[in-house]
Amino acid sequence: MASDALYIDDRITIAGWELTEQFVLAGGPGGQNVNKVSTAVQLFFNIANSPSLNDRVKTNAIKLAGRRLSKEGVLMIEASRFRSQDRNREDARDRLKELILEAAKPPPPPRKKTRPTKGSVERRLKEKSGRSEVKKMRGRPGGGGGE
């Protein structure tokens, strides 16, 4: 169990009891240390049933989690970037914090429909007729355009 709460921002704080950590053997460089010490961290957080998140943040977080989310709605973040357990633990918590902050962003404002300006319409039509003239000039001299 992760004991300390994870502070996301002034509105969201995830309680310590909601986070579960598991330490596993990490691959990669590290000499004999990598074979003996469980330095990699698996951080589990149940997004679907979390009382710390509102419904909008939950749905956004579930979309952002992708393949890291189980069918039950549990997010697993695995951190094995560093050779020490403490740094991997911080890395996993930081990555969870980033995901929740991204999910908590307000939705973008709705798109306002705009119309092209009169000048841009005229320029487009003028360019079209210019291209048409260029293509007409590609025909055979004497008007026999490929007949």
C-alpha positions in Angstrom: 0.0 0.0 0.0 1.2 3.5 -0.8 0.9 5.4 2.5 1.1 9.1 1.5 -1.6 10.9 -0.5 -0.8 12.1 -4.1 -1.4 15.8 -4.5 -2.5 16.5 -8.1 -3.7 20.2 -7.9 -5.7 22.4 -5.6 -9.0 20.5 -6.4 -7.7 16.9 -6.8 -5.8 14.8 -4.2 -5.7 11.1 -4.4 -5.8 9.4 -1.0 -3.0 7.0 -0.1 -5.4 4.0 0.3 -6.4 4.3 -3.3 -2.9 3.7 -4.6 -1.3 0.2 -4.5 2.4 -0.3 -5.2 4.1 -3.5 -6.1 7.9 -3.9 -6.5 9.2 -6.3 -9.1 12.6 -7.2 -10.6 13.6 -4.8 -13.4 15.5 -5.8 -16.5 18.3 -3.9 -18.1 21.6 -2.6 -16.8 22.5 -2.7 -13.2 24.9 -5.6 -12.7 24.2 -8.0 -9.9 21.9 -5.5 -8.3 19.3 -6.0 -11.0 19.1 -9.7 -10.2 18.7 -9.3 -6.4 16.7 -6.1 -5.7 13.2 -5.4 -6.8 13.6 -1.9 -8.1 10.9 -1.6 -10.7 7.5 -0.2 -9.4 4.0 -1.2 -10.5 1.6 1.5 -9.4 -2.1 0.5 -9.4 -4.9 3.0 -9.3 -8.6 2.2 -9.7 -9.8 5.0 -11.9 -13.3 3.7 -12.4 -14.2 3.5 -8.7 -12.1 6.4 -7.3 -14.0 8.9 -5.1 -11.3 11.5 -5.7 -12.1 12.1 -9.3 -15.3 13.5 -10.8 -17.1 11.8 -13.7 -15.6 14.0 -16.5 -12.0 13.5 -15.3 -12.7 9.7 -14.9 -13.9 9.4 -18.5 -11.0 11.5 -19.9 -8.5 9.5 -17.8 -9.9 6.2 -19.0 -9.5 7.4 -22.6 -5.9 8.6 -22.0 -4.9 5.4 -20.2 -5.4 3.2 -23.2 -3.8 -0.2 -22.9 -2.5 0.5 -19.4 -6.1 0.1 -18.1 -7.6 -3.3 -17.2 -11.2 -4.3 -17.9 -12.1 -3.5 -14.3 -10.9 0.1 -14.7 -7.6 -0.3 -12.8 -4.7 1.7 -14.2 -1.2 0.1 -14.0 1.9 2.3 -14.4 5.2 0.5 -14.5 8.3 2.5 -13.8 11.8 0.9 -14.2 13.7 3.9 -15.7 16.0 4.3 -12.7 18.2 1.9 -10.6 16.7 2.9 -7.3 13.3 1.9 -5.9 12.6 5.4 -4.5 13.3 7.2 -7.8 11.1 4.7 -9.7 8.3 5.2 -7.1 8.5 8.9 -7.7 8.6 8.4 -11.4 5.4 6.3 -11.3 3.6 8.8 -9.1 4.7 11.7 -11.4 3.4 9.9 -14.4 0.0 9.2 -12.7 -0.1 12.9 -11.8 0.6 14.0 -15.4 -2.2 11.7 -16.7 -4.7 13.0 -14.2 -3.7 16.7 -14.9 -4.2 16.0 -18.6 -7.6 14.5 -18.0 -8.6 17.4 -15.8 -8.0 20.0 -18.4 -11.1 21.9 -19.4 -12.7 21.0 -22.8 -11.7 23.2 -25.7 -14.1 26.0 -26.6 -16.6 25.1 -29.3 -15.6 26.0 -32.8 -17.2 29.1 -34.2 -18.3 28.9 -37.8 -16.6 31.4 -40.0 -17.1 32.4 -43.7 -14.3 33.2 -46.1 -13.7 36.8 -46.8 -14.9 38.3 -50.1 -11.2 39.0 -51.1 -10.1 35.4 -50.4 -13.1 34.0 -52.5 -12.1 36.3 -55.4 -8.5 35.4 -55.2 -9.3 31.7 -55.2 -11.6 32.0 -58.3 -9.0 34.1 -60.1 -6.4 31.5 -59.5 -8.7 28.8 -60.7 -9.4 30.6 -63.9 -5.7 31.2 -64.3 -4.9 27.5 -63.9 -7.7 26.8 -66.4 -6.1 29.1 -69.0 -2.7 27.4 -68.4 -4.2 24.0 -69.0 -6.1 25.1 -72.2 -2.8 26.3 -73.6 -1.4 22.8 -73.3 -3.6 21.6 -76.2 -2.3 21.2 -79.8 -1.8 24.3 -81.8 -4.7 24.9 -84.1 -7.4 23.9 -81.6 -7.3 20.1 -82.0 -7.2 19.3 -78.4 -6.6 15.5 -78.5 -9.3 14.5 -80.9 
